[in-house]
Amino acid sequence: MNTSTDSHKTRTGTRPQGQKSSTRERILAASLSLFNEQGERSVSTNHIAAHLQISPGNLYYHFKNKQAIIFALFEQYQQRVLGILEIPAGRTLQPQDKLHYLQGVFKGLWDYRFLHRDMEHLLLADPELHRHYRDFFRTCQSRVEAIFRGLGAAGILNVSEDDISGLALNTWIIVTSWFSFLRCNLLSDEAGTISPELLQGGIYQVFTLERPYLTDEYRDEMIALQQRYMPRPSWLVHDPAGGE
Amino acid sequence: MNTSTDSHKTRTGTRPQGQKSSTRERILAASLSLFNEQGERSVSTNHIAAHLQISPGNLYYHFKNKQAIIFALFEQYQQRVLGILEIPAGRTLQPQDKLHYLQGVFKGLWDYRFLHRDMEHLLLADPELHRHYRDFFRTCQSRVEAIFRGLGAAGILNVSEDDISGLALNTWIIVTSWFSFLRCNLLSDEAGTISPELLQGGIYQVFTLERPYLTDEYRDEMIALQQRYMPRPSWLVHDPAGGE
């Protein structure tokens, strides 16, 4: 996971090596798990320390407050996503690359799902995180635009430069809003009912964005890939509890 | 605004006539304004009563609690949106209809902006609102699908039935997430910095979704309409404070 993060400097400094690293990593892993399960607003640093059976002082030695933990988790998430959104060196893009990108990004969304769940709240609470997040957005936009250009160069899409930035922005919005869309529109309660499988229904929607740009040569192959992610009809139109 | 709301029954009952109606309407208007300006979480029923210089008892005579006020405002919003998303009777759709739909819906988003700002929170707090919201989503999807079909029948878009549901769902997500997108990605603080003009940048993005489906006959005209909403470059790619 030592992928480049471009200009994104770490606020929490370089990662301590050796034994300190182990406690630091355990704090981050436990925080991520608690934030994801219970919501970041419900989890305090004391809660995290108790969960790990360490003293609050030991936790504060590694992170001065909860914001610093959130910031470090955001950096992990950012590294993960930017590591995925690379153009492979020395070859043109293939249809499978598209799946690799989307599966990787949606897996990242799932693993760090507390972030996009309450992003506005997190950003309002931490202006430095907000600046980094905006940089991350812009870097992602550039990467996604490069991927669309690459799919054009590979003959998979027929897109003009005029189309690309709008397409990249719509992709960002669909991907980052998908989880919230599921919670608002599909689920009557949230206890354990959003699964990675539901989340991956977003892959179908992202394919929908670029479907009209598919070239004749690749249309059938790409639509067959998209169909794998077709949501069950009961999700989107009918009652989630019932059939049709 | 006596448009049909389909199967959406009013929980708050029929609107009282005469003098009661006036206080009720004042409570709703003041609540909407306070929720929009200060965020719903920061505004209590006592706050609303004090703002109107009425007693809390008078407020409770009209609404048993804050949730009932939110529910009534949601019903107003729903009526507004469903009133806009009608197919005109007796004629085919025109390019200007598309603008009418989008301007109306984005104006509704702006006027009731507290709703989509914290929708998940509102829905978790009120399961009945959540049920009504899901019905509203499904009704909107059907209406938007009918509009896309109408644009197809008018020769403006070349869309297949396979494309329409994905296109309608992407439209919903872009529209309802646009405000949150602006706050997360563009603005460093939110005091008064989101304007109706910024919000209307979402219209450009929605046009982007259907752009590849435009027929040769209407492409130039529709792209000219879209250009009116082109965001300033500084919004989306560069620092909001600076130029390029």
Interface residues (C-beta under 8 A of the other chain):
Chain A: R117 M119 E120 L123 L124 P127 H130 R131 Y133 R134 F137 R138 Q141 D163 S165 G166 L167 L169 N170 W172 I173 I174 T176 S177 W178 S180 F181 R183 C184 N185 L186 S188 D189 E190 Y204 Q205 T208 L209 R211 P212 Y213 L236 V237
Chain B: R117 M119 E120 L123 L124 P127 H130 R131 Y133 R134 F137 R138 Q141 D163 S165 G166 L167 L169 N170 W172 I173 I174 T176 S177 W178 S180 F181 R183 C184 N185 L186 S188 D189 E190 Y204 Q205 T208 L209 R211 P212 Y213 L236 V237
